[in-house]
Amino acid sequence: MNWSPVALILLSAAANMAQTPAASPSPAAAESGWTPTILVGLIGSLLTAITAITVAVIQSKKAKETETLRQQGEKSAKEAVKSLEDSMVDREGFKEGHVSFYSEITDMDGSCIMHWEREAVEITKPGSSRPNIPLMTEFMPPAAKIMPGYPKLLSHRFEQRSYRDINLRLLPGSTDKVSAFTIDIPGALKAEDGPLSYSYEIRAYAGFYMTREEVDQAFPTFKREYISFEVVAPIDKLELEIKFPEKYPVTVLSYGVFMGPVMADGLMSDDELRRIEPGFTRNQSVARLEIDNPRVGHRYLIYWQPPAKTLVDALKAEEVK
């Protein structure tokens, strides 16, 4: 930090006094009690107070600057996102009608079933087409492992033409924890095809962190476990749902929204939080978030605080019995 001239003079004086052998106090000094030792102590206290005040001023200034930058960044991001949303519709004519993402944690190890339904996927601009739809799911816990045979395409249908196949294809680079894949559409999806709807599922062992200690260690900036969905193309309606095992207690069960990939306390979009609040419902074992017209470039989530490891271990022991 930058020391003021007054603070430097006081510091120098304190140092000199501390290094000078103490003389016998004069009668006046003895009577008043102002010995060199007491003076050094008073000067040290004064320096501590000056330092504390200076730090408080700097922290207050940084907090105001951070908040200003956050507000400016949020405004710019909103404008950029709106432009991106409009350009995607104008350039590609690609949109989705209704996206549902359901996740269920099935045991105290964090094993899970994740199910997606994507309805009314369509190309609205004549002459435009899309040959495939890229998708990805990632599991964070070190012990996580996607079960064999997943992801799995469950169903599909075209609204305005006779049946034709689509395929789910894993991409190079997929691992036990990261599944990158595409929905391939032979002949491409065109405006004349009408809307396409499809569903798919992924199952994994130990796909979620189940204890507070694991979450605290894994997520330094946002100490919560969560499910999330990042909106990369226009959607009419988005639904998220998480279901917990019976007897598994969670706290701070709530909803959130971030602009972009960075997730940290204090960076949520306040305006969007207020807008989507009516769509959040919860009970002891299920939480659900419904969002009309989610914004492109935003990540929507349901998050929670897991219980302590001691409690989870006790619940695991009950499962074994």
Beta strands, then each sheet from edge to edge (+ up, - down):
strand 1: 94-105
strand 2: 112-123
strand 3: 129-138
strand 4: 145-146
strand 5: 152-158
strand 6: 167-170
strand 7: 178-190
strand 8: 196-205
strand 9: 225-230
strand 10: 235-243
strand 11: 251-259
strand 12: 280-282
strand 13: 286-292
strand 14: 298-305
sheet 1: 4+ 8- 2+ 1- 10- 13+ 12-
sheet 2: 3+ 7- 6+
sheet 3: 4+ 8- 5+
sheet 4: 9+ 14- 11+
end
